[in-house]
Amino acid sequence: MAPNAPLPTVRRRRLGAELRRLRERADLSATEAGVRFGITQSRISNIEAGRYGVSAERVRALARTYECSDEGLISALAAMAGERKRGWWEEYRETLPSSLLDLAEAEHHATGIRVAQAITVPGLLQTPEHARAIFREFVPALMPHEVEYRVSHRIKRQQILFRDPPPPYTAVVHEAALRMRFGGSETANAQLAHLLAMSERDNIHIVVIPFSGTSFPVSGHGVDYFYGPVRQLDTVQLDAAHGGQLVDAAASLERYRLMLDRMEDVALSASASRDLIHHLAKSA
């Protein structure tokens, strides 16, 4: 990749990773694949690393070379290859960690989203004041302008919930997150009111795991699950102290699907969850 070339997007990296998986299932080395396809081993490796773009036609040709017969997956990969326009998040490339840009890109392309949070309200459901209060608590401390960049980025991410049509969005939130008073009582109460308003939208499903629950499947971090056009292209983003991490291994995806299923099973119904949020807002 040239010194000043833009970094590969999440989509291009994922496309390359899926092409590598197809090649490996065909039991071909990069050298053998290059010979069959008439290109060099280094070109195959660069495509798989996301450093080189690839056309939809070439994706289909590679899939034939790898004897892949899954037309749904092939079509989805070809569609990914046809994308050339970079998203709005690129304007933050010089001001925010790349993991935040990757998160926005993954959300933008998701056909559906499930999230789970135990300590904070999910980012797509936060008010600007709530988000600002959280960012001010970072260690090491962020500069004021860095806080504002992050707030701006977070609010722009939320636009996906209002597009036409919006993706289905399910949030599992522990009661602990609702009782945190980030920014003080006024900010916290406004956040609870915002959750109630968002829960009335047809595409948004918010459920709460109460303190009174007898079980709580814990992953140790926040989880964002992004559905792709086909199951193989789902992606998970895990919150961590060092930044977000994208996961797409099949076994990991299955694990987090099961974990989110269990969390929804032990949560209150949507109606009972709204009642609890109402109660917390009144008693604050």
C-alpha positions in Angstrom: 0.0 0.0 0.0 1.4 3.4 -0.9 2.6 5.6 2.1 -0.3 8.0 1.8 -3.0 5.6 0.7 -6.2 5.6 2.8 -6.5 2.7 5.3 -8.7 -0.1 4.1 -12.3 0.2 5.2 -14.0 -2.3 7.5 -16.0 -3.6 4.5 -12.9 -4.1 2.4 -11.0 -5.9 5.2 -14.0 -8.1 5.8 -14.4 -8.9 2.1 -10.7 -9.9 1.9 -11.1 -12.0 5.0 -14.1 -13.9 3.5 -12.2 -14.5 0.3 -9.3 -15.9 2.3 -11.8 -18.2 4.1 -13.1 -19.4 0.8 -9.6 -20.1 -0.5 -8.7 -22.0 2.6 -11.8 -24.1 2.4 -10.8 -25.0 -1.1 -7.4 -26.1 0.4 -5.4 -23.7 -1.8 -2.4 -21.7 -0.9 -2.2 -18.1 -2.0 0.4 -19.1 -4.5 -1.8 -21.9 -5.9 -4.8 -19.6 -6.1 -2.8 -17.0 -7.9 -1.6 -19.6 -10.5 -5.2 -20.8 -11.1 -6.5 -17.2 -11.4 -3.6 -15.9 -13.4 -2.3 -13.3 -10.9 0.6 -13.2 -8.4 0.6 -14.6 -4.9 1.2 -11.1 -3.6 -1.9 -9.8 -5.3 -4.0 -12.5 -3.7 -2.5 -11.7 -0.3 -3.1 -7.9 -0.8 -6.7 -8.5 -1.8 -7.2 -10.7 1.3 -5.6 -8.0 3.5 -8.0 -5.4 2.1 -5.1 -3.4 0.7 -6.3 -3.8 -2.9 -9.8 -3.2 -4.1 -11.5 -5.9 -6.2 -14.4 -5.7 -8.6 -17.6 -7.6 -8.2 -16.8 -9.6 -11.3 -13.5 -10.6 -9.9 -15.1 -11.6 -6.6 -17.4 -13.9 -8.5 -14.5 -15.3 -10.5 -12.5 -16.0 -7.4 -15.6 -17.7 -5.8 -15.8 -20.0 -8.9 -12.1 -20.7 -8.6 -12.6 -21.7 -5.0 -15.7 -23.8 -6.0 -18.0 -21.9 -3.7 -21.7 -22.7 -4.5 -23.3 -20.4 -1.9 -25.0 -17.9 -4.2 -26.3 -15.8 -1.3 -22.8 -15.3 0.1 -21.3 -14.7 -3.3 -23.9 -12.0 -4.2 -23.3 -10.3 -0.8 -19.6 -10.3 -1.3 -19.9 -9.0 -4.9 -22.1 -6.2 -3.5 -19.4 -5.3 -1.0 -16.8 -5.2 -3.7 -18.9 -2.8 -5.8 -18.9 -0.1 -3.0 -16.4 2.7 -3.6 -17.8 5.7 -1.7 -16.5 6.3 1.8 -18.9 7.2 4.5 -19.4 10.3 6.7 -17.2 8.9 9.4 -14.1 9.5 7.3 -14.3 13.2 8.3 -13.2 12.1 11.8 -10.2 10.1 10.5 -7.6 12.6 11.9 -9.5 13.3 15.2 -10.8 10.0 16.6 -9.4 6.5 17.1 -9.9 4.2 14.1 -12.0 1.8 16.2 -14.7 4.4 16.5 -14.8 4.9 12.7 -14.9 1.1 12.3 -17.9 1.0 14.6 -19.8 3.6 12.7 -19.1 1.8 9.4 -20.3 -1.5 10.8 -23.5 0.1 12.1 -24.2 1.9 8.8 -24.1 -1.4 6.8 -26.0 -3.6 9.4 -29.3 -5.0 8.4 -30.2 -5.3 12.1 -28.5 -4.5 15.4 -28.5 -6.0 18.9 -26.6 -4.5 21.8 -26.1 -5.3 25.5 -24.8 -3.0 28.1 -24.5 -3.4 31.9 -23.0 -0.1 33.1 -23.9 2.6 30.5 -26.8 3.3 28.2 -26.1 2.1 24.6 -24.4 4.8 22.5 -27.1 5.0 19.9 -29.6 5.8 22.7 -27.6 8.4 24.5 -28.5 12.1 24.7 -25.7 14.5 23.9 -25.5 15.6 27.5 -25.3 12.0 28.7 -22.6 11.2 26.2 -20.6 14.3 27.1 -20.7 13.5 30.8 -19.4 10.0 30.0 -16.6 11.2 27.8 -15.5 13.7 30.5 -14.9 10.8 32.8 -12.3 9.1 30.6 -8.9 8.2 32.0 -6.6 9.7 30.9 -8.8 12.8 30.6 -9.8 14.0 27.1 -9.2 17.6 26.1 -12.5 19.6 25.7 -12.3 19.5 21.9 -11.7 15.8 22.0 -14.9 15.4 24.1 -16.8 17.4 21.5 -15.5 15.4 18.6 -16.7 12.2 20.3 -20.1 13.6 21.1 -20.6 14.8 17.5 -19.5 11.4 16.2 -21.9 9.6 18.5 -24.9 11.7 17.6 -24.2 11.3 13.9 -24.1 7.5 14.4 -27.6 7.7 15.8 -29.0 8.8 12.4 -29.2 5.2 11.3 -32.2 4.7 13.7 -34.2 7.3 11.8 -33.4 6.4 8.2 -36.0 5.0 5.8 -36.2 2.1 6.4 -34.4 1.9 9.7 -32.7 -1.3 10.9 -34.4 -3.3 13.6 -32.6 -2.4 16.9 -32.7 -4.3 20.1 -31.0 -3.1 23.3 -30.6 -5.2 26.5 -29.7 -2.8 29.3 -29.1 -3.7 32.9 -30.9 -1.7 35.6 -27.4 -0.6 36.9 -26.9 1.4 33.7 -30.2 3.2 34.3 -29.4 4.1 37.9 -26.0 5.7 37.0 -26.2 9.5 37.4 -23.8 10.6 34.7 -23.9 14.4 34.5 -26.1 14.8 37.6 -29.9 14.3 38.1 -31.1 16.6 35.4 -29.0 14.9 32.7 -29.8 11.5 34.0 -33.6 12.1 34.1 -33.4 13.6 30.6 -31.7 10.4 29.5 -34.4 8.2 31.0 -37.1 10.3 29.2 -35.2 9.9 26.0 -35.1 6.1 26.4 -38.8 6.0 26.9 -39.4 8.1 23.8 -37.1 5.9 21.7 -38.7 2.7 23.0 -42.0 3.9 21.3 -40.4 3.7 17.9 -41.5 0.7 15.8 -37.9 -0.4 15.0 -36.5 -0.1 18.5 -36.9 -2.7 21.2 -35.5 -1.9 24.7 -35.6 -4.4 27.5 -34.1 -4.2 31.0 -32.5 -6.8 33.2 -33.6 -5.9 36.7 -31.5 -6.1 39.9 -34.2 -8.6 41.1 -33.3 -11.0 38.3 -31.9 -14.4 39.4 -29.4 -14.7 36.5 -27.3 -12.5 34.3 -25.2 -13.9 31.4 -22.1 -11.7 31.6 -19.6 -11.2 28.8 -17.5 -8.7 30.8 -18.0 -5.9 28.3 -20.5 -4.2 26.1 -21.6 -6.1 23.0 -22.8 -4.8 19.7 -24.1 -7.4 17.2 -24.4 -6.3 13.6 -26.4 -8.5 11.2 -25.2 -8.8 7.7 -27.1 -9.5 4.4 -26.3 -13.2 5.1 -25.4 -14.9 8.4 -21.8 -15.5 7.5 -21.3 -11.7 7.3 -22.5 -10.8 10.8 -20.0 -8.9 12.9 -19.6 -8.3 16.7 -18.0 -5.3 18.2 -16.7 -5.7 21.8 -16.1 -2.7 24.1 -12.7 -2.8 25.8 -10.6 -0.3 27.8 -8.2 -0.1 24.8 -11.0 0.5 22.3 -13.5 -1.5 20.3 -12.7 -4.8 18.7 -14.5 -6.3 15.7 -15.0 -10.1 15.8 -16.2 -12.2 12.8 -15.1 -15.8 13.5 -18.1 -18.1 13.1 -17.7 -19.7 16.5 -17.5 -16.3 18.2 -20.6 -15.1 16.3 -22.5 -18.1 17.5 -21.4 -17.6 21.1 -22.5 -13.9 21.1 -25.8 -14.8 19.5 -26.5 -17.3 22.2 -25.4 -14.9 24.9 -27.7 -12.1 23.7 -30.6 -14.7 23.4 -30.0 -15.6 27.1 -29.9 -11.9 28.1 -33.2 -11.2 26.4 -34.7 -14.3 28.0 -33.9 -13.0 31.6 -34.9 -9.4 30.8 -38.3 -7.9 31.5 -40.7 -7.6 28.7 -40.6 -4.3 26.7 -43.8 -3.1 28.6 -42.4 -4.0 32.0 -39.1 -2.4 31.1 -40.8 0.9 30.2 -42.6 0.7 33.6 -39.3 0.3 35.4 -37.8 3.2 33.5 -40.8 5.3 34.4 -40.4 4.4 38.0 -36.7 5.2 38.1 -37.4 8.6 36.5 -40.1 9.5 39.0 -38.1 8.3 42.0 -34.9 10.1 41.0 
